[in-house]
Amino acid sequence: MIEAFKNINPFILGLLISLGIGLILGLEREYDKLKEEQGFAGIRTFPIVAIIGFILGNLSTTYTPWLVIIIAAAFLLFLSLSHLSIVQKHIMTGITTNMALFATLILGVMVANHLHKEAVATAVVVVTLLSLKTTFNTFIKNITSEELFAFIKFSIIALLILPFLPNQDYGPEGLLNPFEIGAIIVIVSFLNFIGYFLVKYVGSKRGILLTAILGGLISSTAVAWIYASRSKESPELSKEYAAGIIIASAIMFPRLAILAYIFNSAILLNLVIPFTILTLICLISALLFIKKNTDVTKTAINLGNPLNIWNALGFGGIYVVILFAVFYGNQFFGESGLYYSALIAGLADTDAITISMAKFGSLEEKLTLATNVIITATISNMIVKLGITYFKGSKKTGKLVMLIFGTVVIVGLVYILIQLGN
């Protein structure tokens, strides 16, 4: 069977692939046409257009490449005139099907040029975009102007500014690399984007724990601040809010592990054991605190703008400060200087120090030190969240969080001491 497939005539194989691509796109358009009771192309038209594109591609290799350009331009003109005639009849319709037909013609040409895998992959992307129409419409209806502008600003930073930043080292000891700093801002902002929209479309006004889990993807400190206030307003839910604060902090450990892995894959092996232990302490204790009806309890958490440009630039500034603090701390105070930097950095943010130390640990002999410093930063951050909860939340929430976070701090310190002893 396999040998028979290998020996198939190349023209017949290309024809079958073109037919398959046309059927995939045509089936989706036919289904959409049945739902909306309008449209002019479907299960038959798309395969024919794909086959025309395939034949056209084959003829162009025999005669002239201009054949593809002329026919493609003529086909695009035909689609334009067809759309214009429909609009003149006061029938409201989009140009999606027209563009899909034109794409199908080009995909047929790609198959003729032996780009079989590329053509099929492109067809899958196109049909996915076509089938997600309802999902996109629902998403757009729920999006706010603030979120739209945040997405535009993110696109400008990631696609227009970042590629043009110089990828060169500047400043003392060559610590400043504009492209590298910009890339870090883009990566962290992208992760925050994901967390923000997960909270909005999955976790917002859902159970306390689900919202805490998703909120922890953005900022466990923000969750601690909001839930501590809620616990004071609703003391009867102190256990649930305490569990939410603890779970959000538990999410911090795998999130930081992923962030460290992005910049230094080798450091992940060193972080797995301590971060797994600290995560399990938080998760198990939170499960012991919750009640069966916790998921029914509604809550909402507002984590602000998905991309505040000043916050993004502020993060870049913090990263640069920590970069210098780590370098000069190590230069003048040795390893102890790095721990001091981690303690200070953890008071405000754990992402920047994690990225900095992941890069610092690029040399194998520095991995253990970098791991210990990252753990130190998380301990510092846990103490900050403990203080927020204790002074801002209900007494019961404060005591429960103190018990668990205190355990995390002690276990983290013990792990660091064991590593230093080795």
Beta strands, then each sheet from edge to edge (+ up, - down):
end
